[in-house]
Amino acid sequence: MAPDPWLSMYDSTCHIAQEIAEKIQERNRCQRNGENSTKFNVTIRSLLQNLKVKIDQLKDLLLRAISTRQITQLEGDRRQNLVDDLLTRQRQLEASYKNDGTEPDVIRSNLMTGGVKRGVTNPWLLEETEETSGLGFGEIKQQQQRIIQEQDAGLDALSSVLSRQKQMGQEIGNELEEQNEIIDDLTNLVANTDDKLRSQTRHVKMVDKKSTSCAASSAPWSLSHHHSPEKPNKTDEPLSTEPGFAKPRGSGKFRG
């Protein structure tokens, strides 16, 4: 597995800081012995400039890794602490370089506490986290790889859940489309039924109107036919009421 570029650069930066501390110690020894220290000063200035560039690169890489979520927030905080420690070491080295052999013992002891080697405790950390306390660079890298693997496993699980939710969403969408088609068909059926009902209602009203008109026109004829007074029969003439005289029925002539 390829090493983490950030940790590799951090390792080389720590080596530069260690080299600067050693050069400052040698320069101070030369000055105490009255020897020429110009060569050491040129080398130290160059190394300090290189150290500053390396620290800036570490900050940029860390910012990019955090913004793109290449590392966890916990790992980002841990690496930020490492960068802050390097910045503190840089300031101490610059102050020691400018003191020309009169740097405080505290700074000297902090700068010269052992060397930086893979597999041993990092001597440049002022305060280490509990997760990395006592770990070398190789072990820190392995821990980082485990964290990345756990993060990848979590992302895979999240991806599976999102894929399932997407599938469920598609199924729900298909079901909604089918329900919408059923609703559209039902709407058309109701509209057709309503049109037919309106047509039948108009037809019934027309028939009822015609029936009412016919009944109104036939009513006077029915009244004159069934209720007119009966005319007297011309042959049925009333009998004479005079005594002793009776008019025979028939043609009105006397038979001999």
Phi, psi and chi 1 to 4 in degrees:
 res  aa     phi    psi   chi1   chi2   chi3   chi4
   1 MET       -  132.9 -175.0  176.2  -65.3      -
   2 ALA   -66.0  139.1      -      -      -      -
   3 PRO   -67.9  155.1   25.2  -33.6      -      -
   4 ASP   -68.9  124.2 -168.9  -46.1      -      -
   5 PRO   -59.6  -36.2  -21.5   31.8      -      -
   6 TRP   -66.4  -45.1 -167.2   92.6      -      -
   7 LEU   -65.9  -35.8  -67.5  177.1      -      -
   8 SER   -64.1  -42.2  -61.7      -      -      -
   9 MET   -67.6  -38.1 -178.1  174.5  -67.6      -
  10 TYR   -62.1  -40.6  174.0   77.5      -      -
  11 ASP   -60.6  -46.6 -170.5    5.2      -      -
  12 SER   -66.9  -33.7   63.7      -      -      -
  13 THR   -66.1  -39.6  -54.9      -      -      -
  14 CYS   -64.2  -37.0  -70.7      -      -      -
  15 HIS   -64.0  -39.4  -82.8   89.2      -      -
  16 ILE   -62.8  -44.2  -65.5  173.9      -      -
  17 ALA   -61.8  -39.8      -      -      -      -
  18 GLN   -65.3  -39.9  173.1   66.2   19.3      -
  19 GLU   -64.9  -39.2 -175.3  179.2   -1.7      -
  20 ILE   -61.9  -43.8  -66.8  172.3      -      -
  21 ALA   -61.6  -40.1      -      -      -      -
  22 GLU   -66.7  -41.8  -67.5  173.7   -5.8      -
  23 LYS   -64.0  -39.8  -66.3  -63.6 -178.3 -178.4
  24 ILE   -63.1  -40.0  -69.0  175.1      -      -
  25 GLN   -64.0  -42.2 -172.4  180.0   29.2      -
  26 GLU   -65.9  -40.0  -67.3  178.0    5.0      -
  27 ARG   -61.7  -44.1 -176.3 -154.7   64.0  175.7
  28 ASN   -64.5  -36.4  -66.7  -19.0      -      -
  29 ARG   -65.5  -40.7 -175.0  169.9   55.6 -109.6
  30 CYS   -63.3  -39.7  -70.6      -      -      -
  31 GLN   -66.7  -37.6  -70.4  177.8  -12.5      -
  32 ARG   -68.1  -28.7  -74.3 -167.3  -62.2  -91.6
  33 ASN   -89.4    0.3  -65.2  -28.0      -      -
  34 GLY    79.2   17.0      -      -      -      -
  35 GLU   -90.1  164.4  -59.9  175.5   -0.4      -
  36 ASN   -75.3  126.9 -171.9    0.9      -      -
  37 SER  -112.5   14.6   60.8      -      -      -
  38 THR   -61.9  -42.5  -56.3      -      -      -
  39 LYS   -59.4  -41.0 -178.3  178.6  178.5  179.7
  40 PHE   -67.3  -38.5  -72.9  104.7      -      -
  41 ASN   -63.8  -41.3  -73.1  -28.4      -      -
  42 VAL   -62.9  -44.1  172.6      -      -      -
  43 THR   -64.5  -41.6  -57.3      -      -      -
  44 ILE   -65.6  -42.6  -67.5  170.9      -      -
  45 ARG   -60.7  -42.0  -77.2 -162.7  -61.1  -91.3
  46 SER   -64.4  -42.2  176.3      -      -      -
  47 LEU   -67.8  -37.7  -70.3  173.6      -      -
  48 LEU   -63.9  -39.7  -76.1  172.8      -      -
  49 GLN   -64.7  -41.9 -177.5   64.1   28.9      -
  50 ASN   -63.8  -38.9 -168.9   14.8      -      -
  51 LEU   -61.9  -43.2  177.5   63.2      -      -
  52 LYS   -61.5  -43.3 -178.3  178.1 -177.6  -57.1
  53 VAL   -62.9  -43.7  172.3      -      -      -
  54 LYS   -62.4  -42.2  -71.1  -72.5 -173.5 -178.9
  55 ILE   -64.4  -40.9  -66.7  176.0      -      -
  56 ASP   -62.0  -40.6  -69.5  -20.8      -      -
  57 GLN   -64.4  -40.0  -68.9  176.6   -7.7      -
  58 LEU   -61.6  -42.1  -74.4  173.7      -      -
  59 LYS   -64.2  -42.1  -69.6 -168.1  -67.0 -175.4
  60 ASP   -65.9  -44.7  -67.5  -20.8      -      -
  61 LEU   -63.1  -39.5  -70.7  175.6      -      -
  62 LEU   -65.6  -43.2  178.5   58.4      -      -
  63 LEU   -62.1  -40.9 -179.7   60.4      -      -
  64 ARG   -67.2  -39.5 -172.4  179.1  -58.6  111.3
  65 ALA   -66.6  -37.2      -      -      -      -
  66 ILE   -71.5  -42.3  -66.1  175.4      -      -
  67 SER   -67.8  -31.8   61.4      -      -      -
  68 THR   -95.1    6.1   57.2      -      -      -
  69 ARG    58.8   37.2  -60.9 -177.7 -177.7  -83.7
  70 GLN   -76.9  -21.6  -64.0  177.7    5.6      -
  71 ILE  -130.7  161.6   58.7  176.3      -      -
  72 THR   -74.7  164.8   61.9      -      -      -
  73 GLN   -64.4  -38.0 -176.3   62.7   40.8      -
  74 LEU   -62.7  -44.7  178.9   62.4      -      -
  75 GLU   -66.5  -36.3  177.6   62.9   15.1      -
  76 GLY   -61.9  -41.6      -      -      -      -
  77 ASP   -65.5  -39.5  -65.9  -21.0      -      -
  78 ARG   -64.0  -43.1 -171.6 -174.1   73.2   83.6
  79 ARG   -69.0  -33.4  -66.3 -171.7 -179.1 -173.0
  80 GLN   -63.7  -36.9 -176.1   61.4   51.7      -
  81 ASN   -64.1  -39.1  -69.8  -26.7      -      -
  82 LEU   -63.1  -41.4  -65.0  178.5      -      -
  83 VAL   -64.9  -42.3  172.5      -      -      -
  84 ASP   -61.5  -38.6  -67.0  -20.5      -      -
  85 ASP   -64.2  -40.0  -67.4  -22.0      -      -
  86 LEU   -64.0  -39.9  -80.4  175.9      -      -
  87 LEU   -62.3  -39.1  -70.8  171.1      -      -
  88 THR   -64.1  -43.6  -60.1      -      -      -
  89 ARG   -61.9  -38.8  -64.3  -63.2  179.4 -177.9
  90 GLN   -61.3  -46.0  178.9 -169.2    8.8      -
  91 ARG   -63.0  -39.1  -70.0 -168.4  -67.5  -91.3
  92 GLN   -65.0  -40.9  -68.9  175.0  -13.6      -
  93 LEU   -65.9  -41.4  -71.3  170.3      -      -
  94 GLU   -64.0  -40.8  -69.5  176.3  -12.3      -
  95 ALA   -65.4  -39.7      -      -      -      -
  96 SER   -67.1  -36.8  179.2      -      -      -
  97 TYR   -66.1  -40.1  167.7   70.6      -      -
  98 LYS   -75.4  -19.1  -65.4  176.2 -179.5  179.0
  99 ASN   -76.8  -15.5  -76.0  -27.1      -      -
 100 ASP    53.8   52.5  -66.2  -28.5      -      -
 101 GLY    91.6   -0.8      -      -      -      -
 102 THR  -110.5   24.2   60.1      -      -      -
 103 GLU   -68.8  150.7   70.8  -82.6    5.5      -
 104 PRO   -63.9  154.8  -20.4   31.4      -      -
 105 ASP   -64.2  -30.8  -66.8  -23.2      -      -
 106 VAL   -63.8  -45.9  175.0      -      -      -
 107 ILE   -63.7  -41.8  -64.3  177.6      -      -
 108 ARG   -62.7  -42.6 -178.8 -175.2  -54.4  167.1
 109 SER   -68.5  -36.0   61.6      -      -      -
 110 ASN   -66.2  -38.8  -73.1  -23.0      -      -
 111 LEU   -75.1  -29.9  -67.1  175.7      -      -
 112 MET  -109.7   31.7  -58.5  -56.4  -60.3      -
 113 THR   -87.7   83.6  -51.9      -      -      -
 114 GLY    76.0 -176.2      -      -      -      -
 115 GLY  -114.4  168.9      -      -      -      -
 116 VAL  -101.8  110.7  179.4      -      -      -
 117 LYS  -132.2  151.4  -63.2 -178.9 -179.4  179.0
 118 ARG   -68.4  138.3  -67.0 -174.9  179.4  -85.8
 119 GLY    89.4   -3.2      -      -      -      -
 120 VAL  -119.1  165.9  -61.6      -      -      -
 121 THR   -63.9  137.3  -56.3      -      -      -
 122 ASN   -69.9  119.1 -176.6    0.2      -      -
 123 PRO   -79.2   -6.1   31.6  -35.3      -      -
 124 TRP   -95.0    1.0  -61.7  104.4      -      -
 125 LEU   -88.2  123.8  -66.7  178.1      -      -
 126 LEU   -76.1  -44.6  -66.9  176.3      -      -
 127 GLU  -137.2  116.1  -65.9 -178.8    1.3      -
 128 GLU   -99.2  152.8  -86.7 -165.2  -83.1      -
 129 THR   -76.0  162.5   61.0      -      -      -
 130 GLU   -64.8  -30.3  -64.7 -179.6   -1.1      -
 131 GLU   -67.0  -31.4  -68.2   81.2    0.5      -
 132 THR  -111.1    2.2   60.3      -      -      -
 133 SER   -64.2  125.9  178.6      -      -      -
 134 GLY    82.1    3.6      -      -      -      -
 135 LEU   -97.9  144.9  -60.5  180.0      -      -
 136 GLY   -87.5 -179.7      -      -      -      -
 137 PHE   -63.9  -40.0  -72.8  115.1      -      -
 138 GLY   -62.1  -42.1      -      -      -      -
 139 GLU   -70.1  -36.0  -66.9  172.3  -34.8      -
 140 ILE   -63.8  -40.1  -68.7  175.3      -      -
 141 LYS   -63.7  -43.4  -69.9  178.6 -178.8  178.7
 142 GLN   -62.1  -40.8  -67.8  178.0   -0.6      -
 143 GLN   -63.1  -40.5 -175.9 -174.8   49.2      -
 144 GLN   -63.2  -40.7  173.2   63.1   18.7      -
 145 GLN   -65.0  -38.2  -66.6  -59.5  -34.2      -
 146 ARG   -64.2  -41.2  -73.3 -164.5  -61.0  -90.2
 147 ILE   -63.2  -42.3  -66.9  174.6      -      -
 148 ILE   -64.3  -40.5  -66.9  175.8      -      -
 149 GLN   -63.8  -41.9  -69.7  175.3   -2.6      -
 150 GLU   -63.5  -40.1  -67.2  175.1   -2.3      -
 151 GLN   -64.6  -41.0 -173.9  179.0   22.1      -
 152 ASP   -63.1  -40.4  -69.1  -19.9      -      -
 153 ALA   -63.5  -41.0      -      -      -      -
 154 GLY   -64.5  -38.7      -      -      -      -
 155 LEU   -66.8  -37.4  -68.7  175.2      -      -
 156 ASP   -63.3  -43.3  -69.5  -20.5      -      -
 157 ALA   -62.9  -42.5      -      -      -      -
 158 LEU   -63.7  -39.5  178.7   60.6      -      -
 159 SER   -62.8  -39.9  175.9      -      -      -
 160 SER   -63.6  -42.0  178.3      -      -      -
 161 VAL   -65.0  -43.1  171.7      -      -      -
 162 LEU   -65.2  -36.8  -66.9  176.6      -      -
 163 SER   -64.5  -42.1  177.1      -      -      -
 164 ARG   -64.3  -42.3  177.1   56.7 -178.9  165.3
 165 GLN   -64.3  -36.4  -70.0 -178.8  -14.0      -
 166 LYS   -63.9  -43.0  178.5 -178.8  178.4 -179.1
 167 GLN   -62.8  -43.1 -178.1 -179.8   -0.6      -
 168 MET   -62.6  -40.0  -67.5  175.1   60.2      -
 169 GLY   -62.9  -40.2      -      -      -      -
 170 GLN   -65.7  -41.3  -69.1  175.8  -12.8      -
 171 GLU   -64.1  -41.8  -66.8  176.6   -4.4      -
 172 ILE   -63.8  -39.5  -67.2  174.3      -      -
 173 GLY   -62.6  -42.2      -      -      -      -
 174 ASN   -63.6  -41.6  -65.1  -26.2      -      -
 175 GLU   -63.6  -40.0 -177.4   67.9   20.9      -
 176 LEU   -64.0  -37.9  -70.9  175.3      -      -
 177 GLU   -63.7  -42.2  -71.1 -179.5   -0.6      -
 178 GLU   -63.9  -42.9  -65.9  178.9   -1.6      -
 179 GLN   -63.6  -38.2  -65.4  -65.8  -28.2      -
 180 ASN   -64.4  -39.1  -72.3  -26.2      -      -
 181 GLU   -63.5  -42.7  -69.0  178.0   -1.5      -
 182 ILE   -62.0  -43.0  -65.5  174.9      -      -
 183 ILE   -64.0  -39.9  -68.3  173.9      -      -
 184 ASP   -63.1  -43.2  -68.8  -21.0      -      -
 185 ASP   -62.8  -43.4  -66.2  -20.6      -      -
 186 LEU   -63.4  -39.1 -177.6   60.6      -      -
 187 THR   -63.4  -43.3  -59.3      -      -      -
 188 ASN   -63.7  -40.7  -66.0  -27.4      -      -
 189 LEU   -64.0  -42.8 -179.5   60.3      -      -
 190 VAL   -64.4  -39.6  170.2      -      -      -
 191 ALA   -64.4  -42.5      -      -      -      -
 192 ASN   -64.6  -42.6  -66.9  -25.0      -      -
 193 THR   -62.8  -40.2  -56.3      -      -      -
 194 ASP   -64.1  -40.6 -175.1   66.3      -      -
 195 ASP   -63.2  -43.6  -67.8  -20.8      -      -
 196 LYS   -64.3  -40.2  -68.8 -179.4  179.8  179.4
 197 LEU   -63.8  -41.3 -177.8   61.1      -      -
 198 ARG   -64.3  -41.0  -68.9  176.6 -177.1  -85.4
 199 SER   -63.4  -44.9  177.6      -      -      -
 200 GLN   -65.3  -35.9  -67.3  -63.3  -30.8      -
 201 THR   -64.9  -42.9  -58.9      -      -      -
 202 ARG   -62.9  -39.7  -71.6 -166.2  -60.6  -91.1
 203 HIS   -63.8  -44.0 -179.4   69.1      -      -
 204 VAL   -63.1  -39.5  169.5      -      -      -
 205 LYS   -64.9  -39.1  -72.0 -177.8  177.5  179.6
 206 MET   -65.2  -44.4  -68.9  176.0   62.3      -
 207 VAL   -62.8  -42.2  171.7      -      -      -
 208 ASP   -64.6  -37.3 -177.3   66.1      -      -
 209 LYS   -66.0  -43.1 -175.3  176.1  179.6 -179.6
 210 LYS   -63.9  -41.8  -69.4 -179.5  178.8  179.7
 211 SER   -61.4  -41.7  -60.9      -      -      -
 212 THR   -66.0  -38.1  -56.7      -      -      -
 213 SER   -66.9  -43.0  177.2      -      -      -
 214 CYS   -64.1  -41.3  -68.5      -      -      -
 215 ALA   -64.7  -37.1      -      -      -      -
 216 ALA   -70.2  -35.6      -      -      -      -
 217 SER   -76.2  -27.1   61.8      -      -      -
 218 SER   -89.0   -9.7   61.5      -      -      -
 219 ALA   -66.7  -43.9      -      -      -      -
 220 PRO   -64.5  -39.9  -23.5   34.6      -      -
 221 TRP   -62.8  -39.6  179.0   83.3      -      -
 222 SER   -67.1  -37.3  176.3      -      -      -
 223 LEU   -68.7  -41.4  -69.3  174.4      -      -
 224 SER   -70.2  -26.4   62.4      -      -      -
 225 HIS   -83.4  -35.3  179.9   71.8      -      -
 226 HIS   -98.7  -17.4  -65.1  -73.0      -      -
 227 HIS  -123.9   11.3  -59.6  -73.4      -      -
 228 SER   -75.3  143.2   58.4      -      -      -
 229 PRO   -67.9  140.7   22.0  -31.5      -      -
 230 GLU   -74.6  125.5 -174.9  177.6   -5.1      -
 231 LYS   -76.0  143.2  -63.5 -179.1  179.7 -179.9
 232 PRO   -71.2  142.5   24.0  -32.6      -      -
 233 ASN   -70.9  132.3 -166.3  -14.5      -      -
 234 LYS   -63.4  -27.2  -67.8 -177.8  180.0 -179.8
 235 THR   -80.7  -18.1   58.1      -      -      -
 236 ASP   -92.8   83.2  -64.1  -24.4      -      -
 237 GLU   -93.1  143.4  -63.3  178.2   -2.2      -
 238 PRO   -66.5  142.6   23.9  -30.9      -      -
 239 LEU   -70.4  148.6  -63.7  178.1      -      -
 240 SER   -69.7  139.2  175.1      -      -      -
 241 THR   -94.3    2.8   56.8      -      -      -
 242 GLU   -76.2  139.5  -64.5 -179.4    3.8      -
 243 PRO   -68.2  143.8   22.3  -29.6      -      -
 244 GLY    78.3    8.3      -      -      -      -
 245 PHE  -139.1  128.3  177.9   82.2      -      -
 246 ALA  -136.1  128.8      -      -      -      -
 247 LYS   -89.5  125.9 -173.6  176.3 -179.2 -180.0
 248 PRO   -69.7  156.0   26.3  -34.4      -      -
 249 ARG   -82.1  158.5  -64.8  176.7 -179.3  -85.2
 250 GLY   116.4 -137.8      -      -      -      -
 251 SER   -78.2  -14.8   60.2      -      -      -
 252 GLY    95.7    2.7      -      -      -      -
 253 LYS  -104.7  151.1  -63.4 -176.9 -179.7 -179.2
 254 PHE   -83.6  134.5  -66.3   98.8      -      -
 255 ARG   -89.5  141.0  -67.0 -179.1 -178.9  177.8
 256 GLY   -85.1      -      -      -      -      -
